[in-house]
Structures are given as C-alpha cells and as structure tokens.
Amino acid sequence: MASPTSSITSISKGLPILSQSTVNPHAPLGKWLLTTSSLVFGMVHIGGVTRLTKSGLSMTDWKPLGSRPPITLDEWTVEFERYKQYPEWQQRQNMTLDEFKYI
C-alpha cells in the first residue's frame, strides 16, 4: 500500500509538460503578427463593404468627432445640394433625394 506522502508527491509534480515554464522567444512576434494582420483584414473588410454598398459617397463634411445626421427635409435638402458640388455627383446625376438618404 502506498503511503500518503508518496501519493501527494506524485500529484504535486504533475505532468512534466505543464509544470515546466518554457518560454517561446518568438511568441511576442507571433502575437504582434497575428494582431496586425487581423487589423489589416478588418480594415480591408470594412473598406470593401463600404465600397460595395457605395456608403462612402455621401460624406460632404468630415467631422472627426461626429455630428448629428440630417433629420428634417430642409436639412436633407441642404446636404443633398452640398453633395452635388462633389465629383461623385458627376457619376450619379440621376440620383434622387431618397436615394441620397439611403447612402
């Protein structure tokens, strides 16, 4: 019969692979590469979705901290007239106000 001390000793040692503190010297580089590539993938994905839905064409005034979108018909009309001054309007001159609201 095994003594209680020997069974405690064998349990406290655990598996050798889990108890050893091996440090991979390439781990920080791998994490940095994974993080950076994930961010680039995310930017390309968001840019592609924006391009395919043509959502980026309606920005007539850039405010980095954000702004309130047009709510009333008069505000939408002012934004639509401002949009007509940009080169994108040359490509989409048959756009209506409702289509402008969508983008």
C-alpha positions as CSV (number, residue, x, y, z in Angstrom):
1,M,0.0,0.0,0.0
2,A,1.3,3.4,-0.9
3,S,2.0,5.9,1.8
4,P,0.0,9.2,1.8
5,T,3.3,11.1,1.3
6,S,4.3,9.3,-1.9
7,S,0.9,9.9,-3.5
8,I,1.0,13.6,-2.6
9,T,4.5,13.9,-4.1
10,S,3.4,12.3,-7.4
11,I,0.3,14.6,-7.6
12,S,2.2,17.8,-6.9
13,K,4.7,17.0,-9.6
14,G,2.0,16.9,-12.3
15,L,2.7,16.4,-15.9
16,P,6.2,17.5,-16.9
17,I,5.0,19.5,-19.9
18,L,2.6,21.6,-17.8
19,S,5.0,22.1,-14.9
20,Q,7.9,23.3,-16.9
21,S,7.9,27.0,-17.7
22,T,9.2,27.0,-21.2
23,V,9.2,30.4,-22.8
24,N,9.0,30.7,-26.6
25,P,11.2,33.5,-27.7
26,H,9.1,34.0,-30.8
27,A,5.7,34.3,-29.0
28,P,5.7,38.2,-28.9
29,L,6.5,38.4,-32.6
30,G,3.8,35.8,-33.4
31,K,1.2,37.7,-31.3
32,W,2.2,41.0,-33.0
33,L,1.9,39.5,-36.5
34,L,-1.5,37.9,-35.7
35,T,-2.8,41.2,-34.2
36,T,-1.5,43.3,-37.1
37,S,-2.8,41.0,-39.8
38,S,-6.2,40.8,-38.1
39,L,-6.4,44.6,-38.0
40,V,-5.4,44.9,-41.7
41,F,-8.0,42.3,-42.6
42,G,-10.6,44.2,-40.6
43,M,-9.8,47.5,-42.4
44,V,-9.9,45.9,-45.8
45,H,-13.2,44.2,-45.0
46,I,-14.8,47.4,-43.8
47,G,-13.5,49.3,-46.7
48,G,-14.7,46.7,-49.2
49,V,-18.2,46.7,-47.6
50,T,-18.3,50.5,-47.7
51,R,-17.2,50.5,-51.4
52,L,-19.7,47.8,-52.5
53,T,-22.6,49.4,-50.8
54,K,-21.5,52.9,-52.0
55,S,-21.9,54.2,-48.5
56,G,-18.9,56.4,-48.5
57,L,-20.1,58.7,-51.3
58,S,-22.5,60.7,-49.1
59,M,-19.9,62.3,-46.8
60,T,-20.0,66.0,-47.6
61,D,-18.5,67.3,-44.4
62,W,-15.9,65.4,-42.4
63,K,-16.1,65.9,-38.6
64,P,-13.7,63.6,-36.7
65,L,-15.7,63.7,-33.5
66,G,-19.0,63.0,-35.3
67,S,-22.1,65.1,-35.9
68,R,-25.8,64.8,-35.9
69,P,-27.2,63.4,-39.2
70,P,-29.8,65.4,-41.1
71,I,-33.3,64.9,-39.7
72,T,-35.7,67.3,-41.3
73,L,-36.4,67.6,-45.0
74,D,-34.7,71.0,-45.1
75,E,-31.5,69.6,-43.6
76,W,-31.6,66.8,-46.1
77,T,-32.0,69.2,-49.0
78,V,-29.1,71.3,-47.8
79,E,-26.9,68.2,-47.6
80,F,-28.0,67.0,-51.0
81,E,-27.2,70.4,-52.5
82,R,-23.8,70.2,-50.9
83,Y,-23.3,66.7,-52.3
84,K,-24.0,68.0,-55.8
85,Q,-20.8,70.1,-55.6
86,Y,-18.6,67.0,-55.3
87,P,-17.1,64.9,-58.2
88,E,-19.2,61.9,-57.2
89,W,-22.3,63.8,-58.3
90,Q,-21.0,63.7,-61.9
91,Q,-21.2,59.9,-61.8
92,R,-24.7,59.8,-60.3
93,Q,-26.6,62.8,-61.6
94,N,-29.8,60.9,-61.8
95,M,-29.9,60.3,-58.0
96,T,-33.0,61.4,-56.1
97,L,-33.1,62.8,-52.6
98,D,-34.5,59.4,-51.3
99,E,-31.6,57.6,-52.9
100,F,-29.2,60.1,-51.3
101,K,-30.8,59.4,-47.9
102,Y,-30.1,55.7,-48.4
103,I,-26.4,56.1,-49.0
